[in-house]
Structures are given as structure tokens and as C-alpha cells.
Amino acid sequence: MRTYSLYLGVKRIVAKRTLVQFWEKYPDSKKYLETWYETVKKANWESPNEIKSFYATVSILKNSRVVFNIAGNKYRLIAKINYEKSWVFIRFIGTHKDYDKIDANQI
């Protein structure tokens, strides 16, 4: 899979194209992923606790990974976050069935 970067202010989100490809396959996820994207690019999180205080339903994993519930927990998005550099790397987006097949701490 090819990754793309998008610079937005001080936040770098890699790869929006992954989100677009996903919502093209699952159109009901589009508005939720667009909202997630806009929220994340404006966020100034410095720790997992700050994310948890904003998104109460996230799961904080090891290796700087965070699992976000999308569309009422119909989908899951795993991001690896570099807090010092304000980078968010989208590592996975999929259905719960897809999520159950991966190791979220390693992806």
C-alpha cells in the first residue's frame, strides 16, 4: 500500500488517501471519517490521556497506538501517534471483522 502525507498546520496526518479509499468502499463511514480527520488535524494532543479525555471511547494501546471507534463503533481506526512531532499515522481502518484478524499492537 502506498502512503501519502498531508501537512496541515503543525499536524501531519499520514495518509488521508487511506480514509478516502475506505469511505468509497463504505460510504456510510464518510461523514464520520471526515469529522475524525478535521478533529485530529486541529488537535494538539501531547499524551494518550489528552486523547482519552477528548474521545472517551478510544483504546490506548502500546507502541503509541490508539484505536478510534468510527460510526458508532461499526468501524475501527488505528493510528500511531508521535506526540513530539505531532504526526498521526493511520495504520489500519476496517470493520470489526477485519479488526479481529489483526494484532492492533503491531500493525
N, C-alpha and C positions, 0 to 999 in steps of 0.2 A: 504494500500500500504506500502510495506517495503521500507525504505530509506537506502542508502549506502553512505559512506563518502569516499572521496579520498583526501589524503594530497598531495599537490603539492607545494613544497617550503613553502612559508608562507601563501599561499592561500588554503582554504579548500572549495571545491565545493561539495555540497550535492544535488543531487545524480546523478552521471553520468549514472547510470543504467536506470534512467527515460528517459534520452536522447536516449540511445541505444534502449530501447523498442519502443520509438516513431519513430525513423528512420527505425526500422524494419517494422513498420506498414505503414509509409510514406517514402519510400526510397528516394524520391526527396529532402527530408529535410536533409539527412545525411551530405553532404558536408558543408551545412550552419551551422548545429549544431556543427560539428567538429571544424569549424572555430571559432564559438562563444566560444566554450569551451576553445580552445587554447588561444584565445584573453583574456578571463576572467581570466584564471589561471596565465597569465603573468601581468595582470593589477595591478596597485597599487592605485586604486581609494580611495580617502578619503572623498568624498562627492558626492551627486547626480549631482552636477554641473560638476564634472570631468567626470562622465559617459556621461552626455549630450554633453559635448564638444568633446567626442570621437565618440559617437553614436548619431548623431543629431536627429534621428527619435524615440528615446526612449521616453516613457511617464513616468514621475516621479509621483508616487502615494504616498499617506500617508502610514504610518506604514512601512516605509523603503522598499517599494516595487517598482520595476522598470519593465516596460513592454518593452520587446525587440521584434522588428519585425523580423521575420525569413523568409528567402526565398522570398524576395521582398514583405513582408507583407502578405504572404499566411498563415503563422502560427504566433502564438504569444507565447512568453515565459515570464512568470512572475517569477522574482527572488526577494527574500527578502534578503537584504544585511545588514550585520553587519560590518560597516566600521572600527570600532575599532579593531575587531578581524580578519578582512579580511576573513570573511565567506560569501559564496554565497549559499543560499538555493533555489533550484529550487522548486517552489511551484506549477507551472502549465506549461504545454505545450500542445497546441492544435490548432485546426483550428479556424477561425474567428467565425464559427457557435458555436463551443464549448465555445469559449471565451465569446460570448454574453449571455451564460447561467449562468455565474458565477459572483460573486462580487469580482472583482480584488483587492479591498482594504482589503478584509477579508480572501481570500484563503491562 
